[in-house]
Amino acid sequence: MTDRTDGLPVNAAAAGNNGSREKTIIRTSIIGIVANVFLAVFKAAVGLMSHSIAIVLDAVNNISDASAPSWPAWSRIKSIPSATGA
């Protein structure tokens, strides 16, 4: 069975497990976003208390890291049909 565009075979059992895989992808993305936001807030607080511009800028970098996976995660969340059909 070759359902992939690259012609590689797909395991039939894994292909039927897409719902669980999608939930895992969304959960992992959300955990990564929350962790990066928490780390950014912590680094910003430490940087401001210690007057370190390097640590504050590292916090800014963590915010950009947190926003990177949020767009694909948001698009997956929005593509899941709701119970109301909207």
C-alpha positions in Angstrom: 0.0 0.0 0.0 1.5 3.3 -1.0 -0.7 6.2 0.1 2.2 8.6 0.4 3.3 11.0 -2.3 6.9 9.8 -2.1 5.9 6.2 -2.9 7.1 4.7 0.4 4.8 2.0 1.9 2.5 3.0 4.7 1.8 0.7 7.6 -1.9 0.0 7.5 -2.2 0.0 11.3 -0.5 3.3 11.6 -2.6 4.9 8.9 -5.7 4.1 10.8 -4.4 5.8 13.9 -4.5 9.4 12.5 -6.9 10.8 15.2 -4.5 9.8 18.0 -1.5 11.1 16.0 -3.2 14.5 15.5 -4.0 14.8 19.2 -0.4 13.9 20.1 0.9 16.6 17.6 -1.4 19.2 19.1 -0.7 18.3 22.7 3.1 18.3 22.0 2.9 21.7 20.3 0.9 23.2 23.2 3.3 21.8 25.8 6.2 23.3 23.8 4.6 26.7 23.5 3.7 26.8 27.2 7.2 25.8 28.2 8.8 28.4 26.0 6.5 31.1 27.3 7.2 30.1 30.9 11.0 30.1 30.2 10.7 33.5 28.5 8.9 35.1 31.4 11.4 33.6 33.9 14.4 34.8 31.8 12.8 38.3 31.4 12.3 38.6 35.2 15.8 37.4 35.9 17.3 39.7 33.2 15.4 42.8 34.5 16.3 42.1 38.1 20.0 41.6 37.2 20.0 44.4 34.6 21.3 42.0 32.0 20.4 42.9 28.5 21.7 39.6 27.2 19.2 37.6 29.4 16.3 39.9 28.4 17.1 39.4 24.8 17.3 35.7 25.3 13.8 35.9 26.7 12.8 37.7 23.5 14.3 34.8 21.6 12.3 32.3 23.6 9.1 34.2 22.7 9.9 33.9 19.0 10.6 30.1 19.7 7.2 29.9 21.3 5.4 31.6 18.4 7.0 29.4 15.7 5.1 26.2 16.4 1.9 28.0 17.3 0.9 28.7 13.7 0.8 25.1 12.6 -0.8 24.0 15.9 -3.5 26.7 15.5 -4.2 25.7 11.9 -4.6 22.1 13.1 -6.9 23.1 15.9 -9.0 25.3 13.6 -9.3 22.4 11.0 -10.9 20.0 13.5 -14.6 20.0 13.0 -16.6 21.2 16.0 -19.6 19.4 17.5 -21.9 22.2 16.1 -20.7 21.7 12.6 -19.4 25.3 12.3 
